[in-house]
Amino acid sequence: MKTSISYLPKAKQDDLYYILTLIRTHLPQAEMVILYGSYARNSYVNYDERVEFGIPTCYRSDYDILVITNGAADRKVEDKLKHIDNLYFRYPESQTPIQFIHDTVKKVNSDLAEGRYFYTEIKRDGILLYDSGKFKLERRRKLRFDEIKLQAEEYFKDKFNSSEEFLLLAKFSYEQNLYKKASFLLHQACENAYVAIRLVYTLKNSKLHDLERLGKLVHKCSDDLSKVFPQDTKQEKHLFNMIKVAYIEGRYNPDFQITKEDIDALIPKVELLQEITRRVCMEKIEYYAEAGK
């Protein structure tokens, strides 16, 4: 794992060294402190201010920091991290905010050994800011098919249930004539369905919201997926574009309009996507089960 933050501007380095000092002072049981996310990848946004849809908005990337401690999970650790955040974050208009995650050595190493995508990505891309030297991070081992099956089942249950919940909420919004809100919820139903397929087939997640890109990542899993949004007519292209842009415009653009007829046509498509998702995921999970015998 990398250890240098020399590529960051001095002000950012000073921030991180100060945060690290606070952690070591107030949380001496910290065994490792890892910077991950956009600042570790050097893809962060320092400050972006713009007018979107007539509304002034601003955005600043967080410092994503994983704090690893030894022993059992402790609520007091979470309280101390909140205290550290309060000590650091006193000037919200100018400071980069922190997003802490805390876990134990045992949990992190268990997830790494099993190839769980979240900690695997952190180990691959993260920067080790502090290491007590008492512990080592595990390497991913080759998983047995029964372990792959277990992970696939967990990921499917989580993401597919979310997809179903978003569709349920979309239908409720539709019944209340809240078509713009319904469009965003339908987008989320599709996004979670696509992510469910990717996780079941690869045990990896893609942090994407673009339905077109997500669809391309999973289209090889079943030819039937191309039947959901075929885009072979002007109307089909219109419908896909509406649900695709709804992730942003359905929430933030006061001028974004989507009709009842559009939602009428989109709901069956999302239901078809869920039907295909359930089938192809169950088939893949059954394959893992058979391969593990």
Steps between C-alpha positions, in 0.01 A plus 500: 500500500623851421610726785578837344267799467770722350295538182239701692527879551669600826173624650343158444803325645481728806131413542570127492797522738286699743216246474750221557637679808146531639435131439821388671436736793135419561489145365822328605354158419514583128722243330475630142366815338436484126405776258281365219257635241556801276788650701687169489437473125587869448164552331353727767306822451644774718208737450252531220237770493256529215142584412297193407145543376505857634603388850849584643669179616841411638686174548817396680641148529532353850809349655396133516689345791489142627606455863585142597514399866571175680249313712123493483289773340455776755240776500748720684722502191219649293444766766870587501505530121206741521695700759805506272282619213364781719850606603612513138195628312443853629490698176251327268522770234870435442596161644494164330258277696590154631310177446620247758446125483606281790552127507703242686813318381309172514212627282723671244727197462203265476350708221836530322558125515154442354557757228218731611504782249491796741815425696671345201468834319622691804808279528568538127453878475540624857790679666622383839532813715586313819595145590576381854689208350318248718280355226510420131222522248397169345539409137201381305497123484335283237139457607314173507177485301295474819656829617434664163141378518457648848630840393291496184186421700572781747564755226194392303270524801627847588492658154194323361296586809607863455390486137158367598462765770584780257243367252238486776575862593492600133153353461383685810640828363329427168167453677551841661570654156862566606644397166838668537557331835384171348756531221789528747372201697467295181860588418607371840302181451688440174838594647464254787386223267805546277730514803344179634590320178856633498558403863358151455711437190826667606480577876604851395307824507523797267426833660303622203162665463503511120248237388654478156844411639353266761300323232811445289680346798237228539350455152708184438329329793180455301384586150160581652643814664505670159121463487445739792618819329544405133525860369406385152241774454484869578254431783723233654797736489288771663392270784853383573632854497230612744579232755873543446503875575248468785778425749602867489217688335223317682637641825662832416351648185178690575431515126541127437171351380400143445146402407257248641524316168879476540465348847227267371747369243801486734347304788453178295859533379632518854282202595645307204854592608428371850354178361813441290727599788339253736524219246860552387623553856326187626646302211850623583459427870378149414810458283719587799309249711546220247867585445562483872374143539 
